């Protein structure tokens, strides 16, 4: 047990020294090989590294990343925004409401909060600032709505969770639909209340004509089919989630060609950028596999489970503590790292309390998405503040109200599992 403390201290020190997380995880794990060479060997460590990233399902991750990039290049984000604008741009909250609805629609295509914040955010924030909204509010609502991206399927985070826990990715995808819609509705209610309290800060738009709605719908018609193709293919058993990623890339490329927005040079650059991004993720997964292997040898998951069950038999308390811990970690680590580090410990613990892994997968995904919105890391908050041209520290007070609806949804799906499990049980029994 003393070595476990040394292991975690080494990891923390390396991270504080700003060493890349993949190296921090790998070096911390290798300390065990150096200090206790008789317990294992180099070959076993290398085998764990390779097996950590050797999964057919992981192919879905670069495919959905590439699909998101292609959809941004194809001008799909602008068409979705215009369609959302024609539908609800005239209600209280105006472009704030449009921002959220556009994120809900785009969530069914990209699978990543960063793709939403960076791609859709460029259009949303510019439109909001041009219409008179403050840069702070524009950035905050964009960052908050982008958290819906990995909840409504497809979801890169859920793919990683599914592989690490050997849980059906298809069921995880379907389980995220209701929570994602609840997030969108709760954020829209918040914006509506804010508009009631400060009407001068929310410009009023005239109601659209039927002609305007029809024109915007025609423009978004083919992009709106992307979620149907992805989810429908999985639900009907035509494709696996990985194969759905292939369909998403092909469909995005075809739309780019149709709208004459994507050429071979841009496609090549998208491939290069995706390769760089997925290379970093895979390297982290490989390093984390070593760290997890050492924790398994030292029986850390068993010890933690025994300690927690001795501390309390109350499942409600355990879920509360797990949520608090994940929200705290989200302030300092990215989503992939949190999943890799905590799942080996949390899965046996929660299984001992009878928690369904599909249920917990969606709960955990929402946790780490809120983390992407929380300083000091707050990746989506950084992206949105940069696009809006607002210093990061200036935006922090304005983001606080947006935590409330997200935390309410987190509480609901944590303690009402059927909000997550009802659809998977109905559609994929």
C-alpha positions as CSV (number, residue, x, y, z in Angstrom):
1,X,0.0,0.0,0.0
2,X,3.0,2.3,0.6
3,X,4.0,1.9,-3.0
4,X,0.6,3.0,-4.1
5,X,1.0,6.3,-2.3
6,X,4.5,6.7,-4.0
7,X,2.9,5.9,-7.3
8,X,0.3,8.6,-7.1
9,X,2.7,11.1,-5.6
10,X,5.1,10.5,-8.6
11,X,2.2,11.0,-11.0
12,X,1.1,14.3,-9.3
13,X,4.7,15.6,-9.2
14,X,5.3,14.8,-12.9
15,X,2.0,16.5,-13.9
16,X,2.9,19.6,-11.8
17,X,6.3,19.7,-13.6
18,X,4.2,20.0,-16.8
19,X,5.3,16.7,-18.2
20,X,2.9,15.3,-20.9
21,X,0.3,13.2,-19.2
22,X,1.2,10.1,-21.3
23,X,4.8,10.2,-20.1
24,X,3.6,11.0,-16.5
25,X,1.4,7.9,-16.5
26,X,4.0,5.6,-18.1
27,X,7.0,6.7,-16.0
28,X,4.9,6.4,-12.8
29,X,4.0,2.9,-13.7
30,X,7.6,2.0,-14.7
31,X,8.7,2.9,-11.2
32,X,7.1,-0.4,-10.1
33,X,9.2,-2.3,-12.6
34,X,12.4,-0.6,-11.3
35,X,11.6,-1.0,-7.6
36,X,10.0,-4.5,-7.7
37,X,11.7,-6.2,-10.7
38,X,10.7,-9.7,-9.4
39,X,7.0,-9.1,-9.6
40,X,6.7,-8.5,-13.3
41,X,8.9,-7.9,-16.4
42,X,9.4,-5.5,-19.3
43,X,7.7,-7.8,-21.7
44,X,4.5,-7.7,-19.6
45,X,4.6,-3.9,-19.5
46,X,5.0,-3.6,-23.2
47,X,2.2,-6.1,-23.8
48,X,-0.1,-4.1,-21.6
49,X,0.7,-0.9,-23.6
50,X,-0.1,-2.6,-26.9
51,X,-3.3,-4.2,-25.6
52,X,-4.3,-0.9,-24.1
53,X,-4.9,0.5,-27.6
54,X,-5.6,-2.7,-29.6
55,X,-9.3,-2.5,-29.9
56,X,-11.5,-2.5,-33.0
57,X,-14.0,-0.1,-31.2
58,X,-11.3,2.5,-30.8
59,X,-11.4,3.0,-34.6
60,X,-14.6,4.9,-34.0
61,X,-12.7,7.7,-32.2
62,X,-10.6,9.0,-35.1
63,X,-13.5,8.5,-37.5
64,X,-15.9,10.7,-35.5
65,X,-13.1,13.3,-35.0
66,X,-12.6,13.3,-38.8
67,X,-16.4,13.5,-39.4
68,X,-16.7,16.5,-37.1
69,X,-13.8,18.3,-39.0
70,X,-15.3,17.5,-42.3
71,X,-18.7,18.8,-41.3
72,X,-17.2,22.1,-40.2
73,X,-15.4,22.4,-43.5
74,X,-18.5,21.5,-45.5
75,X,-20.4,24.5,-44.1
76,X,-22.9,22.3,-42.3
77,X,-22.6,24.3,-39.1
78,X,-23.8,27.4,-40.8
79,X,-26.8,25.6,-42.3
80,X,-27.8,24.1,-38.9
81,X,-27.5,27.5,-37.3
82,X,-29.7,29.2,-39.9
83,X,-32.3,26.5,-39.5
84,X,-32.3,26.8,-35.7
85,X,-32.5,30.6,-36.1
86,X,-35.6,30.4,-38.3
87,X,-37.3,28.1,-35.7
88,X,-36.8,29.8,-32.4
89,X,-34.8,33.0,-33.0
90,X,-37.9,35.1,-32.1
91,X,-38.6,33.6,-28.6
92,X,-37.2,35.2,-25.4
93,X,-33.5,34.7,-25.3
94,X,-33.2,35.0,-29.0
95,X,-29.8,33.9,-30.3
96,X,-29.0,32.3,-26.9
97,X,-31.8,29.8,-27.6
98,X,-30.7,29.3,-31.2
99,X,-27.2,28.6,-29.9
100,X,-28.5,25.8,-27.7
101,X,-30.8,24.3,-30.3
102,X,-28.0,24.3,-32.9
103,X,-25.8,22.5,-30.5
104,X,-28.4,19.8,-29.9
105,X,-28.7,19.2,-33.6
106,X,-25.0,19.3,-34.2
107,X,-24.5,16.9,-31.3
108,X,-26.0,14.1,-33.5
109,X,-23.1,14.5,-35.9
110,X,-19.8,15.4,-34.2
111,X,-19.5,13.6,-30.9
112,X,-17.1,16.1,-29.4
113,X,-17.6,19.2,-27.3
114,X,-14.5,20.8,-28.8
115,X,-15.8,20.4,-32.4
116,X,-19.0,22.1,-31.3
117,X,-17.3,25.0,-29.5
118,X,-14.7,25.6,-32.2
119,X,-16.8,25.0,-35.3
120,X,-20.4,26.0,-34.5
121,X,-19.0,28.6,-32.0
122,X,-17.4,30.6,-34.7
123,X,-20.7,31.2,-36.3
124,X,-22.8,31.6,-33.2
125,X,-20.6,34.0,-31.3
126,X,-20.1,36.3,-34.4
127,X,-23.9,36.4,-35.0
128,X,-24.6,37.1,-31.3
129,X,-22.1,39.9,-31.1
130,X,-23.2,41.5,-34.3
131,X,-26.8,41.5,-33.0
132,X,-25.8,43.2,-29.7
133,X,-25.3,40.4,-27.2
134,X,-22.3,40.8,-24.9
135,X,-19.2,38.9,-25.7
136,X,-19.2,37.3,-22.3
137,X,-22.7,35.9,-22.6
138,X,-22.1,34.7,-26.1
139,X,-19.0,32.8,-25.1
140,X,-20.6,31.3,-22.0
141,X,-23.8,30.0,-23.7
142,X,-21.6,28.6,-26.5
143,X,-19.3,26.8,-24.1
144,X,-22.2,25.5,-22.0
145,X,-24.2,24.2,-24.9
146,X,-21.1,22.5,-26.4
147,X,-21.2,20.1,-23.4
148,X,-24.3,18.5,-25.0
149,X,-22.1,17.2,-27.9
150,X,-20.7,14.1,-26.3
151,X,-24.0,13.2,-24.5
152,X,-26.3,13.0,-27.5
153,X,-24.9,10.3,-29.7
154,X,-22.4,9.8,-31.3
155,X,-19.9,10.3,-28.5
156,X,-16.2,9.9,-28.5
157,X,-16.1,9.8,-24.7
158,X,-18.7,7.0,-24.6
159,X,-16.6,5.0,-27.1
160,X,-13.6,5.2,-24.8
161,X,-15.8,4.3,-21.8
162,X,-17.3,1.4,-23.6
163,X,-14.0,-0.1,-24.6
164,X,-12.5,0.4,-21.1
165,X,-15.5,-1.2,-19.3
166,X,-16.5,-3.6,-22.1
167,X,-19.9,-2.0,-22.2
168,X,-22.1,-1.9,-25.3
169,X,-21.3,1.4,-27.0
170,X,-24.6,1.2,-28.9
171,X,-26.5,1.1,-25.6
172,X,-24.4,4.0,-24.2
173,X,-25.2,6.0,-27.3
174,X,-29.0,5.5,-27.0
175,X,-28.8,6.1,-23.2
176,X,-27.4,9.6,-23.8
177,X,-30.4,10.8,-25.9
178,X,-32.8,11.7,-23.0
179,X,-30.1,13.3,-20.7
180,X,-28.8,15.3,-23.7
181,X,-32.3,16.7,-24.4
182,X,-32.8,17.4,-20.7
183,X,-29.5,19.4,-20.8
184,X,-30.7,21.4,-23.8
185,X,-34.1,22.1,-22.3
186,X,-32.7,23.1,-18.9
187,X,-30.2,25.5,-20.5
188,X,-33.0,27.0,-22.6
189,X,-35.1,27.6,-19.5
190,X,-32.1,29.4,-17.9
191,X,-31.6,31.7,-20.9
192,X,-35.4,32.4,-21.0
193,X,-35.3,33.4,-17.3
194,X,-32.2,35.6,-17.9
195,X,-34.0,37.3,-20.8
196,X,-37.0,38.0,-18.6
197,X,-34.8,39.5,-15.9
198,X,-32.6,41.6,-18.3
199,X,-34.7,42.2,-21.5
200,X,-32.4,45.0,-22.7
201,X,-29.5,42.5,-23.0
202,X,-31.5,40.2,-25.2
203,X,-32.4,41.7,-28.6
204,X,-35.9,40.8,-29.9
205,X,-36.2,39.3,-33.4
206,X,-39.3,39.3,-35.5
207,X,-41.2,36.1,-36.0
208,X,-40.1,34.2,-39.1
209,X,-42.3,33.7,-42.1
210,X,-43.2,30.3,-43.3
211,X,-41.1,31.0,-46.4
212,X,-38.0,31.7,-44.3
213,X,-38.5,28.5,-42.3
214,X,-38.9,26.5,-45.5
215,X,-35.8,28.0,-47.1
216,X,-33.6,27.3,-44.0
217,X,-35.1,23.8,-43.8
218,X,-34.1,23.1,-47.4
219,X,-30.6,24.3,-46.7
220,X,-30.3,22.0,-43.7
221,X,-32.2,19.1,-45.1
222,X,-29.2,16.8,-46.0
223,X,-27.2,17.7,-42.8
224,X,-30.2,16.8,-40.7
225,X,-30.1,13.3,-42.1
226,X,-26.7,12.7,-40.5
227,X,-28.0,11.8,-37.0
228,X,-30.7,9.6,-38.6
229,X,-28.1,7.7,-40.6
230,X,-25.7,7.3,-37.7
231,X,-28.2,6.3,-35.0
232,X,-30.6,4.5,-37.3
233,X,-27.7,2.3,-38.6
234,X,-26.8,1.3,-35.1
235,X,-30.3,0.8,-33.9
236,X,-31.4,-1.4,-36.9
237,X,-28.2,-3.5,-36.5
238,X,-27.0,-2.5,-40.0
239,X,-23.6,-1.1,-38.7
240,X,-21.6,-1.2,-35.5
241,X,-20.7,2.2,-33.9
242,X,-17.3,2.0,-35.6
243,X,-18.9,1.4,-39.0
244,X,-21.3,4.3,-38.2
245,X,-18.1,6.4,-37.9
246,X,-17.2,5.4,-41.4
247,X,-20.7,6.4,-42.7
248,X,-20.4,9.7,-40.9
249,X,-17.1,10.5,-42.7
250,X,-18.4,9.5,-46.1
251,X,-21.6,11.4,-45.6
252,X,-19.7,14.5,-44.5
253,X,-17.4,14.3,-47.5
254,X,-20.3,13.9,-49.9
255,X,-22.0,16.9,-48.4
256,X,-18.8,18.9,-48.7
257,X,-18.6,17.9,-52.4
258,X,-22.3,18.7,-52.9
259,X,-21.9,22.2,-51.4
260,X,-18.5,22.6,-53.1
261,X,-16.9,23.5,-49.8
262,X,-14.3,20.7,-49.4
263,X,-11.4,19.9,-51.8
264,X,-8.7,17.2,-51.7
265,X,-6.2,19.6,-50.1
266,X,-8.5,20.4,-47.2
267,X,-9.4,16.7,-46.9
268,X,-5.8,15.8,-46.7
269,X,-5.2,18.5,-44.0
270,X,-8.2,17.1,-42.0
271,X,-6.6,13.6,-42.1
272,X,-3.3,15.0,-40.8
273,X,-5.0,17.0,-38.0
274,X,-7.1,14.0,-37.0
275,X,-4.0,11.7,-37.0
276,X,-2.2,14.2,-34.7
277,X,-5.1,14.4,-32.3
278,X,-5.8,10.6,-32.2
279,X,-2.1,9.9,-31.8
280,X,-2.0,11.9,-28.6
281,X,-5.1,10.1,-27.3
282,X,-3.7,6.7,-28.1
283,X,-0.4,7.6,-26.5
284,X,-2.2,8.6,-23.3
285,X,-4.2,5.3,-23.4
286,X,-1.0,3.3,-23.7
287,X,0.7,5.1,-20.8
288,X,-2.4,4.7,-18.7
289,X,-2.5,1.0,-19.4
290,X,0.8,0.6,-17.6
291,X,-0.4,2.7,-14.7
292,X,-3.6,0.6,-14.5
293,X,-1.7,-2.6,-14.7
294,X,0.3,-1.6,-11.6
295,X,-2.8,-0.7,-9.7
296,X,-4.3,-4.1,-10.6
297,X,-1.1,-5.9,-9.3
298,X,-1.3,-3.9,-6.1
299,X,-5.0,-4.7,-5.8
300,X,-5.9,-1.0,-5.5
301,X,-9.5,-1.5,-7.0
302,X,-10.2,-4.3,-4.5
303,X,-8.8,-2.3,-1.6
304,X,-10.7,0.8,-2.5
305,X,-13.9,-1.2,-2.9
306,X,-13.4,-2.9,0.5
307,X,-12.7,0.5,2.1
308,X,-15.8,2.2,0.6
309,X,-18.2,-0.7,1.4
310,X,-16.8,-0.6,5.0
311,X,-17.3,3.2,5.0
312,X,-21.0,3.1,3.8
313,X,-23.5,0.7,2.4
314,X,-25.6,3.5,1.1
315,X,-25.6,3.6,-2.7
316,X,-26.9,7.1,-2.7
317,X,-23.9,8.4,-0.7
318,X,-21.5,6.4,-2.9
319,X,-22.8,7.9,-6.1
320,X,-22.7,11.4,-4.5
321,X,-19.0,10.9,-3.5
322,X,-18.1,9.6,-7.0
323,X,-19.8,12.6,-8.7
324,X,-18.0,15.0,-6.4
325,X,-14.6,13.3,-7.1
326,X,-15.2,13.3,-10.9
327,X,-16.3,17.0,-10.9
328,X,-13.1,17.9,-8.9
329,X,-10.8,15.9,-11.3
330,X,-12.5,17.6,-14.3
331,X,-11.1,20.9,-13.1
332,X,-7.5,19.7,-13.7
333,X,-7.6,16.9,-16.3
334,X,-9.1,16.2,-19.7
335,X,-11.9,13.7,-20.1
336,X,-9.8,10.9,-21.6
337,X,-7.3,11.0,-18.7
338,X,-10.1,10.9,-16.1
339,X,-11.7,7.9,-17.7
340,X,-8.4,6.0,-17.9
341,X,-7.4,6.7,-14.4
342,X,-10.6,6.2,-12.5
343,X,-12.5,3.4,-14.4
344,X,-10.2,0.6,-13.1
345,X,-11.1,1.7,-9.6
346,X,-14.7,2.8,-10.0
347,X,-16.0,-0.1,-12.1
348,X,-15.6,-2.8,-9.5
349,X,-16.7,-0.4,-6.7
350,X,-20.0,0.5,-8.5
351,X,-20.6,-3.0,-9.7
352,X,-20.6,-4.1,-6.1
353,X,-23.4,-1.6,-5.4
354,X,-25.4,-2.9,-8.4
355,X,-24.9,0.2,-10.6
356,X,-25.5,-0.5,-14.3
357,X,-22.4,0.5,-16.4
358,X,-24.6,2.0,-19.2
359,X,-26.2,4.2,-16.5
360,X,-22.8,5.1,-15.0
361,X,-21.2,5.7,-18.4
362,X,-23.7,8.5,-19.2
363,X,-23.3,9.9,-15.7
364,X,-19.6,9.9,-16.0
365,X,-19.6,11.5,-19.5
366,X,-21.7,14.4,-18.2
367,X,-19.4,14.8,-15.2
368,X,-16.3,15.1,-17.4
369,X,-18.2,17.5,-19.8
370,X,-18.9,19.8,-16.9
371,X,-15.2,19.6,-16.1
372,X,-14.5,20.9,-19.6
373,X,-16.5,24.0,-18.7
374,X,-14.7,24.5,-15.3
375,X,-11.6,26.5,-14.6
376,X,-8.6,26.2,-14.4
377,X,-8.6,23.7,-17.3
378,X,-12.0,24.4,-18.9
379,X,-11.1,23.6,-22.5
380,X,-14.4,24.6,-24.1
381,X,-14.4,27.8,-22.0
382,X,-11.0,28.7,-23.3
383,X,-12.0,28.1,-26.9
384,X,-15.2,30.1,-26.6
385,X,-13.5,33.0,-24.8
386,X,-10.8,33.1,-27.4
387,X,-13.4,33.2,-30.3
388,X,-15.3,35.9,-28.4
389,X,-12.1,37.9,-27.8
390,X,-12.7,38.0,-24.0
391,X,-9.9,37.3,-21.5
392,X,-10.5,33.9,-19.8
393,X,-10.5,35.3,-16.3
394,X,-13.1,37.9,-17.2
395,X,-15.5,35.2,-18.4
396,X,-15.4,33.1,-15.2
397,X,-18.1,35.1,-13.2
398,X,-20.5,34.9,-16.2
399,X,-20.3,31.1,-16.6
400,X,-21.4,30.4,-13.0
401,X,-25.2,30.5,-13.7
402,X,-24.8,27.9,-16.4
403,X,-23.5,25.2,-14.0
404,X,-26.9,25.1,-12.2
405,X,-29.0,23.5,-15.0
406,X,-26.2,21.0,-15.9
407,X,-25.8,20.0,-12.3
408,X,-29.5,19.5,-11.9
409,X,-29.5,17.2,-14.9
410,X,-26.5,15.4,-13.5
411,X,-28.4,14.9,-10.2
412,X,-31.5,13.6,-12.0
413,X,-29.8,11.1,-14.2
414,X,-27.7,9.9,-11.2
415,X,-30.6,9.1,-9.0
416,X,-33.2,8.3,-11.7
417,X,-31.4,5.6,-13.7
418,X,-34.4,5.0,-16.0
419,X,-33.7,8.5,-17.6
420,X,-30.7,6.8,-19.1
421,X,-31.8,3.1,-19.3
422,X,-35.3,3.4,-20.5
423,X,-34.5,4.0,-24.2
424,X,-31.7,1.4,-24.4
425,X,-33.9,-1.2,-22.7
426,X,-36.7,-0.3,-25.1
427,X,-34.8,-0.2,-28.4
428,X,-31.8,-2.5,-27.7
429,X,-33.0,-5.1,-25.2
